[in-house]
Amino acid sequence: MNENAVAKHYDILISEGNDPVHDPEPLKAYMDKWDGQEFIDKMQLSKDKTVLEIGVGTGRLAVRTAPLCNEFYGIDISPETIKGAEKNLEEFSNINLICDDFMTYSFNTTFDVIYSSLTFMHIKDKQGAINKVRQLLKNGGLFVLSTDKNQDQFIDTGTNKIEVYPDTPEEITQYINISGLKLLEHYETEFANGFVCEKRMDNSGFIINFEHLNKADFSVYAQTIFDILSDNMTKIAPTGNTLEEDFKMWLSAVSSGLQRDERQIILIKDSENVVGFFQYYTNKDTFMMEEIQFKPEYQSKGIFRELYGFVFKNIRNDLKFVEAYANICNKKSIGILGKFGLENIGLNKNGHSYHFKGEFDSLVEWYEKK
């Protein structure tokens, strides 16, 4: 999202006298073709719920939803639209309005319902946005989304023109699935695609999130990552060193490796607690899976496949090969790599691990069999 351009676009609209809250009834009825009463009903609002609208504008929807909930929050990037919302919603005592970018703003509460209409076209990182929605929802909370069917890449009002990022239902469905939200319903109106999602725990009570490690924060997470690795590998292939010695060598190697842009670590979290990690890198044509580790209680829970859904959304799609190493004592990893369609091509230089290699498409085929 180009925050300045979007804010300017809507500031200009307000300066020209545009305020949808005060549109004539025929125009309001027209806008209902994107997010009318059906859209509001799907939120299942009640007086005990806390609600967030992403892209509140001047309050076109908020004037209808705020009276139905306990506490209402609305965020918008345009200062002028927030001023309009403050005026249009001044009769309600449960209003909290925020002028900021949803993608970067730090909320200090969670929500029973989050909804958004005609806003995701302005968000380039839609996966990141939906991941954040999941983090902000309470367990059992709903996310109700309406996206425009229009596939134009620009909005041109005559006085201003901005780039937008059109949505397709297939892409939004994929983003929802990767985020870990449960898609309850996809429905259509004349001009929009609607989605109703729920934040659910899995059968084990886990709430799993995936996020790329900000390399500047590696020192914050290093000990936790190493503890997960050492707890698992000490049982399989002890090094004979002290933990302090192993940590020092590991920290040096990984810190050096992370200097390369193409090397990344994905943190696997249950709520905000790190319960696993995936270290990998890509080069010209190869995806190298360097290390995947989970805490024991999170193994064999289906998280592995969810992780790869997140990975495939975040790496290049022109890769040809995949490689990995598995300790010769780690029979479970050896078996998993075989299921991926990778071939054992021999031992590594120190003779401690098998080297596996295969077609990247084989890994994708394994994932798509779900």
C-alpha positions in Angstrom: 0.0 0.0 0.0 1.2 3.5 -0.8 -0.1 5.0 2.4 0.5 8.7 1.3 -1.3 8.2 -2.0 -4.3 6.4 -0.5 -4.6 9.0 2.3 -4.4 11.9 -0.2 -7.0 10.2 -2.5 -9.6 10.1 0.2 -8.7 13.5 1.7 -9.4 14.9 -1.7 -12.7 13.2 -2.0 -13.7 14.7 1.4 -12.6 18.1 0.4 -14.9 17.8 -2.7 -17.8 17.2 -0.4 -18.1 13.4 -0.7 -19.5 11.8 2.5 -21.3 8.4 1.9 -23.1 8.7 5.3 -25.1 11.5 3.8 -25.7 10.1 0.3 -29.2 10.1 -1.0 -31.2 6.9 -0.5 -30.8 5.6 -4.1 -27.0 5.9 -3.8 -27.1 4.1 -0.5 -29.1 1.3 -2.0 -26.5 1.1 -4.8 -23.7 0.7 -2.2 -25.7 -2.1 -0.6 -24.8 -4.2 -3.6 -21.3 -4.5 -2.0 -22.1 -4.6 1.7 -25.8 -4.3 2.5 -27.8 -5.8 5.4 -26.7 -9.3 4.4 -23.1 -8.3 5.0 -24.0 -6.9 8.5 -26.1 -9.8 9.5 -23.2 -12.2 8.9 -21.2 -10.4 11.6 -23.6 -11.8 14.3 -23.2 -8.6 16.3 -24.5 -8.3 19.9 -24.2 -5.9 22.8 -21.4 -7.9 24.4 -19.0 -7.8 21.4 -16.0 -5.6 20.6 -15.8 -4.8 16.9 -13.1 -3.4 14.5 -13.7 -2.0 11.0 -10.7 -1.8 8.8 -11.2 1.2 6.5 -13.9 2.9 8.5 -14.0 6.0 6.2 -16.5 8.5 7.3 -18.6 5.8 9.0 -20.9 4.6 6.2 -21.1 1.2 7.8 -20.2 2.2 11.3 -23.4 4.2 11.8 -25.2 0.8 11.3 -22.8 -1.5 13.2 -21.7 0.6 16.2 -25.2 0.7 17.8 -25.3 -3.1 17.7 -22.1 -3.8 19.7 -20.5 -3.0 23.0 -17.4 -1.3 21.8 -16.6 -0.1 18.3 -13.1 0.6 16.8 -12.6 2.0 13.4 -9.2 2.6 11.7 -8.5 4.6 8.5 -5.4 6.0 7.0 -7.0 9.3 5.8 -7.1 12.1 8.4 -10.0 13.9 6.6 -12.2 10.8 6.6 -11.5 10.2 10.3 -12.6 13.8 11.0 -15.8 13.0 9.1 -16.3 9.8 11.1 -15.9 11.6 14.4 -18.7 14.0 13.4 -21.0 11.3 11.9 -20.6 9.0 15.0 -20.6 11.6 17.7 -24.0 10.5 19.1 -22.5 7.1 20.1 -20.6 6.6 23.3 -18.8 3.4 22.4 -16.6 4.8 19.5 -12.8 4.5 19.2 -11.4 6.0 16.0 -7.8 5.6 14.9 -6.1 7.5 12.1 -3.3 5.1 11.1 -2.2 2.3 8.8 -3.8 -1.0 9.8 -0.7 -2.9 8.7 1.6 -1.1 11.1 -0.6 0.0 13.9 -0.2 -1.8 17.3 -3.6 -2.5 18.8 -3.9 -3.0 22.6 -7.0 -5.2 22.5 -8.5 -8.1 20.6 -11.8 -8.3 18.9 -14.9 -10.5 18.6 -15.6 -9.3 15.1 -13.4 -7.7 12.5 -14.9 -6.6 9.2 -13.8 -4.7 6.1 -15.5 -3.6 2.8 -13.9 -2.1 -0.2 -10.6 -1.6 1.6 -8.5 -4.7 0.6 -8.1 -3.3 -2.9 -5.7 -0.8 -1.3 -3.6 -3.5 0.5 -0.8 -5.0 -1.4 0.2 -7.5 1.2 -3.1 -9.2 1.6 -1.6 -12.3 3.3 0.0 -10.1 5.9 -3.3 -8.3 6.5 -5.3 -11.5 7.0 -2.6 -12.9 9.2 -2.9 -9.8 11.3 -6.6 -10.1 11.4 -6.2 -13.6 12.8 -3.9 -12.4 15.5 -6.3 -9.7 16.5 -9.4 -11.9 16.7 -10.5 -13.6 19.9 -11.0 -17.4 19.8 -14.2 -18.0 18.1 -14.1 -14.5 16.6 -15.4 -13.7 13.1 -13.8 -11.9 10.1 -16.3 -10.7 7.5 -14.8 -9.4 4.3 -16.3 -7.8 1.2 -14.1 -7.4 -1.9 -14.8 -5.7 -5.2 -15.2 -7.9 -8.3 -13.8 -5.0 -10.4 -10.3 -6.0 -11.6 -9.2 -2.5 -12.7 -5.8 -1.6 -11.4 -6.5 2.1 -11.0 -9.2 4.3 -9.4 -9.5 7.5 -11.4 -11.9 10.1 -10.1 -10.9 12.7 -12.7 -9.2 14.8 -10.1 -7.0 12.0 -8.7 -5.8 8.6 -9.8 -4.3 5.9 -7.6 -3.1 2.3 -8.1 -5.1 -0.5 -6.4 -4.6 -4.2 -6.0 -7.6 -6.2 -7.3 -8.8 -9.3 -5.4 -9.9 -12.6 -6.8 -12.0 -15.1 -4.6 -9.4 -17.8 -5.3 -6.6 -15.7 -4.0 -8.5 -14.5 -0.9 -9.5 -18.1 -0.1 -5.9 -19.2 -0.3 -4.8 -16.3 2.0 -7.5 -17.2 4.5 -6.5 -20.9 4.5 -2.8 -20.1 4.9 -3.6 -17.7 7.8 -5.2 -20.5 9.8 -8.7 -18.9 9.8 -11.6 -21.3 9.0 -13.5 -20.2 5.9 -17.2 -20.6 6.9 -18.7 -19.1 3.7 -17.9 -17.5 0.4 -20.9 -15.7 -1.1 -21.5 -13.3 -4.0 -23.5 -10.2 -4.6 -23.8 -8.3 -7.9 -20.6 -6.4 -7.4 -18.7 -8.2 -4.6 -17.3 -11.4 -3.2 -18.0 -11.9 0.5 -16.1 -14.1 3.0 -17.0 -15.2 6.5 -14.2 -16.7 8.5 -13.8 -17.9 12.1 -10.7 -18.1 14.3 -10.8 -21.6 15.7 -8.4 -23.7 17.8 -7.5 -27.0 16.4 -8.4 -30.2 18.2 -5.3 -29.9 20.4 -6.1 -26.3 21.5 -3.3 -24.8 19.4 -3.5 -21.5 17.7 -0.7 -21.6 15.1 0.8 -18.6 13.3 3.7 -18.4 10.9 5.9 -15.3 10.5 9.2 -14.5 8.9 11.8 -13.6 11.5 12.9 -10.0 11.3 16.7 -10.6 11.2 17.3 -7.6 13.4 15.4 -9.5 16.1 17.5 -12.7 15.8 19.2 -12.2 19.1 15.8 -12.0 20.8 14.8 -15.4 19.6 18.1 -17.2 19.2 18.1 -19.0 22.6 14.5 -20.2 22.1 15.2 -21.5 18.6 18.4 -23.2 19.8 16.6 -24.8 22.7 14.0 -26.4 20.4 16.7 -27.7 18.1 18.9 -29.1 20.9 16.0 -30.7 22.8 15.1 -32.7 19.7 18.6 -33.5 18.3 20.2 -34.4 21.7 17.8 -37.4 21.8 18.8 -38.4 18.2 22.4 -37.5 17.7 24.2 -36.0 20.7 27.3 -34.0 19.8 29.3 -34.8 23.0 29.8 -31.1 23.6 28.2 -29.0 26.4 25.1 -27.0 25.6 27.1 -23.8 26.0 29.6 -25.0 23.4 26.9 -26.1 21.0 25.0 -22.9 21.4 28.1 -20.8 20.7 29.0 -22.7 17.5 25.4 -22.7 16.3 24.9 -19.0 17.0 28.1 -18.1 15.1 27.1 -20.2 12.1 23.4 -19.0 11.9 24.3 -15.3 12.5 26.8 -15.5 9.7 24.3 -17.3 7.4 21.6 -14.7 8.0 23.8 -12.0 6.5 22.7 -13.5 3.1 19.4 -12.0 2.0 18.2 -15.3 0.6 18.5 -17.1 3.9 15.4 -16.9 6.1 13.9 -18.2 9.3 10.1 -18.7 9.7 8.9 -18.7 13.3 6.2 -21.1 14.2 4.1 -19.7 17.0 1.2 -20.9 19.2 -0.4 -17.6 19.9 2.8 -15.5 20.7 5.0 -18.4 21.9 7.6 -19.8 19.5 7.1 -23.6 19.3 9.1 -24.3 16.2 11.1 -22.8 13.3 12.0 -23.4 9.7 15.3 -22.2 8.3 15.8 -22.2 4.5 17.4 -20.4 1.6 16.9 -20.1 -2.1 19.5 -19.6 -4.9 19.1 -19.3 -8.6 17.0 -22.5 -9.1 17.0 -24.4 -5.7 15.0 -24.3 -2.5 17.3 -25.6 0.3 15.4 -26.7 3.4 18.1 -26.4 6.1 16.3 -27.1 9.4 12.7 -27.7 10.5 12.1 -28.3 14.2 9.0 -28.4 16.4 8.6 -28.8 20.2 7.6 -32.5 20.7 4.0 -31.7 21.7 3.4 -29.9 18.4 4.7 -32.7 16.2 2.2 -34.9 14.2 -0.5 -32.3 14.5 -0.9 -31.3 10.9 1.2 -28.1 11.4 3.8 -29.3 9.0 1.5 -29.1 6.0 0.2 -25.7 7.1 3.8 -24.5 7.2 4.4 -25.4 3.6 1.3 -23.6 2.5 2.8 -20.5 4.1 6.2 -21.2 2.5 4.8 -21.6 -1.0 3.1 -18.3 -0.8 6.3 -16.5 0.2 9.0 -18.0 -2.1 9.6 -17.7 -5.8 7.6 -19.9 -8.1 10.3 -20.4 -10.7 12.4 -22.8 -8.6 13.3 -26.1 -10.2 14.9 -28.2 -7.4 14.7 -28.8 -3.7 17.4 -30.1 -1.4 17.7 -31.1 2.2 19.9 -32.9 4.7 18.8 -35.4 7.3 21.0 -36.7 10.1 21.7 -40.4 9.5 20.1 -41.2 12.9 16.9 -39.2 12.2 14.7 -41.9 10.7 11.6 -39.7 10.9 13.1 -36.9 8.8 14.5 -39.4 6.3 11.0 -40.8 5.9 9.4 -37.4 5.4 11.9 -36.4 2.7 11.1 -39.6 0.9 7.4 -38.7 0.9 8.4 -35.4 -0.7 9.7 -37.3 -3.6 13.3 -36.5 -2.8 16.1 -39.0 -3.5 19.0 -39.8 -1.2 22.1 -39.0 -3.2 24.7 -39.7 -0.6 26.3 -38.5 2.6 27.5 -35.0 3.3 31.1 -34.1 3.7 31.4 -35.0 7.4 29.4 -38.2 7.0 26.8 -37.3 9.6 23.8 -36.6 7.3 22.2 -37.8 4.1 21.9 -35.4 1.2 18.5 -35.4 -0.5 17.6 -33.8 -3.8 14.5 -33.7 -6.1 12.2 -31.7 -8.3 10.6 -28.7 -6.7 7.3 -29.7 -8.4 7.4 -33.0 -6.4 7.2 -31.0 -3.2 4.3 -29.0 -4.5 2.5 -32.1 -5.6 2.9 -33.5 -2.1 1.3 -30.4 -0.6 -1.5 -30.3 -3.1 -2.6 -33.9 -2.3 -4.2 -32.6 0.9 
